[in-house]
Amino acid sequence: MNQYDVIVVGAGNGGLAAAAKTAKEGYKTLLLEKHNLPGGCATSFRRGRFEFEPSLHELCHYCTAEELASTENIFEELGIDVPLAKESTVFRTISRGEDGYDVTLRTGDEAFLDDLEAAVPGCRESAAAFLKLNDELDDAMRYTEKNPIPNPAVLMSKYSTFLRVASHSTDEVMDAMGIPKKAQSILGTYWGYLGVPTDELNGLHYLSLLCAYLRGRPSMPYHRSHELSLALVKNIQENGGEIRYNSEVTKFLYDENGVTIGVCCGEQRFYAKPIISNIIPHNVFNRSDNRKINQRMRKLANARRFGMSVVTVYLGLDCTMEELGVKDYSVFVQSDNNSRVQFNDCKDGFGMYIVNCLNRVIPDCTPEGTCTLFFTIPVFPGQFPEKMAPQEYKAYKNDLARKYIEDYEKLMGISIIPHIEEISIAPPRDLRPLSRHAGGHHLRL
Ligand SMILES: Cc1cc2nc3c(=O)[nH]c(=O)nc-3n(C[C@H](O)[C@H](O)[C@H](O)COP(=O)(O)OP(=O)(O)OC[C@H]3O[C@@H](n4cnc5c(N)ncnc54)[C@H](O)[C@@H]3O)c2cc1C
């Protein structure tokens, strides 16, 4: 009875998509989720009359079926139809550094390059060549997907650009293509999404992220990403899959060869080969018999450093975005043209932060006469004071939110604080009060 063909652990978008695929293909599938809701990071929550999106700024790769890794393809294949609103700009990016800029770039190669050229005359040709590189890289990725053990001779003869680019940073690739530094800075705006400055960030990864947004257009589900999770849940259940909530996997079970054969949820045991885990390797290994973990995997896990995290501030405002004077969906505010400087400034100043206004993409996402803003503020492990008492924690969160809101008010010449009807400040896990109930999430400035 507790035997399945596949067990999936964690009902975030990754686990939901995996379980939907295996259930659709006829495998007896069990999806275990520790929370009482599906979605993981991709969910929504309410404060007063506002429903906030806690993490998703924008879905990428919502592009034509021919494009690699098309989200649309995944939905189509599963038979899921979630209407998505699409944004016509990639971002507005503001740099306060020397020779700074304030540029809004539209989606689509031609419009994007036109906007870039207007900001940095003379950069169009080299920037276009940079974007075109993505097509060659996509071809190579398709080849390696179809051929998990690629033929070196084919790689060298047909995909030499891929081999040349694969080991270089974004800055090195843009330098090699002769892109002027200021245009490089604008093109590199999304570095914060990956948490690594462009002098260290792999050029191939970055280019594919940039093209995923500018070609596929940033997209948002009309009813927050919870709508997406619920559509996946329905799909799994329609195909006979079973989902158990409030079911934390406490232990992974292995056979004598170190192959997973099942999981424990407290006292209950469930068996399957294979187990698909949608939770981070650290949490799998911490729930496993150490001797069963492949030594290479253990070394890899121990070698990883936790990178950038974020504090998010959600605001429900008692005026429309027009009354507030906000025009953009996604604004990146940066301290300098150089992403390494921004990265370092994030540790004690306004290195980089992002402000989104969902009403621009989905005008009626909040009640009539209101709007919402969503601040994303990078933070680093160890940046927070340790062991704060509940009142200190509350004050710390409020001060942090106030600092960024005031900075944005000043930068944009708008007034936000008097319009705050609801505010919720979500810090990462390492900023926690001593008491579980301290601080609250519903603070007023
Ligand atoms: C602030 C923020 C902004 C973001 N912005 C964007 C964006 O604009 N665009 C974009 O594409 N992505 C964005 N992301 C990333 C995106 O939200 C995540 O990559 C994605 O939702 C992760 O999905 P996942 O299924 O891999 O993991 P998760 O969503 O983390 O799901 C893991 C699930 O596993 C469950 N779980 C954990 N441990 C156990 C256990 N032991 N037993 C059972 N269940 C367990 C958890 O409860 C959770 O439901 C953002 C993320 C954050 C935090």
The ligand as an ORCA input file, in Angstrom:
! r2SCAN-3c Opt
* xyz 0 1
  C      12.373     36.752     -3.138
  C      12.447     35.818     -4.299
  C      12.241     36.297     -5.592
  C      12.261     35.432     -6.682
  N      12.016     35.909     -7.930
  C      11.944     35.084     -8.997
  C      11.589     35.543    -10.285
  O      11.322     36.694    -10.477
  N      11.541     34.654    -11.307
  C      11.816     33.326    -11.129
  O      11.736     32.552    -12.087
  N      12.160     32.858     -9.918
  C      12.222     33.700     -8.848
  N      12.564     33.238     -7.615
  C      12.939     31.853     -7.492
  C      11.750     30.925     -7.519
  O      10.719     31.395     -6.678
  C      12.270     29.596     -7.026
  O      13.417     29.221     -7.749
  C      11.269     28.495     -7.210
  O       9.989     28.863     -6.763
  C      11.838     27.325     -6.417
  O      11.021     26.225     -6.614
  P      11.448     24.826     -6.065
  O      10.297     23.938     -6.321
  O      12.754     24.423     -6.618
  O      11.722     25.020     -4.503
  P      10.789     25.553     -3.321
  O       9.786     26.514     -3.817
  O      11.714     25.967     -2.229
  O      10.008     24.238     -2.875
  C      10.523     23.306     -1.981
  C       9.343     22.678     -1.283
  O       9.801     21.606     -0.490
  C       9.133     21.614      0.752
  N       9.999     20.896      1.709
  C      11.192     21.284      2.227
  N      11.684     20.335      3.019
  C      10.805     19.306      2.992
  C      10.766     18.025      3.616
  N      11.750     17.588      4.404
  N       9.688     17.226      3.389
  C       8.664     17.622      2.569
  N       8.651     18.839      1.956
  C       9.727     19.660      2.154
  C       8.982     23.089      1.072
  O       7.963     23.333      2.032
  C       8.618     23.636     -0.319
  O       7.247     23.617     -0.558
  C      12.540     34.071     -6.493
  C      12.756     33.569     -5.188
  C      12.702     34.428     -4.107
  C      12.910     33.852     -2.716
*
